[in-house]
Amino acid sequence: MRIGILGSGLMGGKLGTLFARAGHEVVFSYARSKEKLQRLAREGNASAGTPGEAAKEADAVLLAVHWSRVDDVLKQAGDLSGKVIVSCSLPMNADNTELVVAHSSSGAEEIAKKVPKARIVCAFNTVPSEVLFGVFEARRKAERPSLVYCGDDSSSKGVAAELIRDVGFDPVDAGPLRIARYSEPFALLVAQLAYAGSGGPELAYRFARFGK
Ligand SMILES: NC(=O)c1ccc[n+]([C@@H]2O[C@H](COP(=O)([O-])OP(=O)(O)OC[C@H]3O[C@@H](n4cnc5c(N)ncnc54)[C@H](OP(=O)(O)O)[C@@H]3O)[C@@H](O)[C@H]2O)c1
């Protein structure tokens, strides 16, 4: 697939690199320096461009910016009608201490309102970026870590599930987009365990699919 990366930081940089390693055609965009995008492109066997170029002709775009940058990057990306948008963006405040959307809505649902003609899938936001390369390297092992995703459009969810598998996770369809109301706060629990709780990293990385 051709995948446009909107936001080439910790998540976008790593996921874009892994998508390219899995054989997809990747365009990195939206970092504060052009040099960074060019470096990612060079090292990842991908290309660099503007958000508009990344989105044009893309089979899927990855939305991986801070909540405060969502409107700006969507504006720069241009018309996203009909596009699959895989979002890992969490609706966090400026200092990343609180969700600014929760309970009765979610970041993913608010993005769907901003781009009503696009097809939004919420995925990858329950995983800390640090583990992505490790999961990719271990991807052929029988016991793959689960990764939940949700969305309202089944063909877009098929695209997201393929990308999740390509990174090395077992995709778990959690249902419609409104389930992001529960998965987004869950992402903060994982982050709390990973970065702040005692023994967190072990716990956070060992969440296994229930019933397996
Ligand atoms: N990191 C994680 O473990 C993780 C896990 C789950 C979900 N998420 C969510 O994923 C999204 C992206 O997170 P991230 O950790 O990848 O963030 P990040 O490293 O800060 O990446 C954000 C990207 O936006 C770019 N950007 C362009 N213009 C900007 C501006 N004016 N101000 C700030 N950034 C600008 C940044 O540029 P530069 O490259 O120049 O900085 C960077 O490439 C967030 O919504 C976050 O909540 C992150």
The ligand as an ORCA input file, in Angstrom:
! r2SCAN-3c Opt
* xyz 0 1
  N       4.824      8.229     21.755
  C       4.019      7.236     22.167
  O       4.441      6.262     22.801
  C       2.541      7.293     21.856
  C       1.772      6.172     22.144
  C       0.426      6.178     21.839
  C      -0.137      7.292     21.243
  N       0.613      8.392     20.997
  C      -0.041      9.556     20.377
  O       0.463      9.679     19.063
  C       0.517     11.052     18.689
  C       1.934     11.389     18.278
  O       2.774     11.157     19.411
  P       4.346     11.182     19.298
  O       4.860     10.720     20.610
  O       4.782     10.529     18.028
  O       4.586     12.767     19.187
  P       5.849     13.530     18.656
  O       7.063     12.663     18.776
  O       5.873     14.869     19.275
  O       5.518     13.664     17.075
  C       4.634     14.646     16.589
  C       5.056     15.040     15.191
  O       4.420     16.274     14.842
  C       5.424     17.152     14.351
  N       5.148     18.584     14.402
  C       5.098     19.366     13.292
  N       4.891     20.628     13.637
  C       4.822     20.692     14.957
  C       4.656     21.768     15.866
  N       4.500     23.022     15.480
  N       4.650     21.467     17.183
  C       4.806     20.194     17.594
  N       4.968     19.129     16.763
  C       4.985     19.394     15.459
  C       6.629     16.816     15.214
  O       7.764     17.373     14.620
  P       9.258     16.994     15.129
  O       9.539     15.645     14.543
  O      10.084     18.052     14.531
  O       9.224     16.979     16.614
  C       6.579     15.305     15.123
  O       7.077     14.844     13.908
  C       0.046     11.847     19.913
  O      -1.302     12.183     19.750
  C       0.236     10.876     21.064
  O      -0.676     11.129     22.107
  C       1.945      8.415     21.264
*
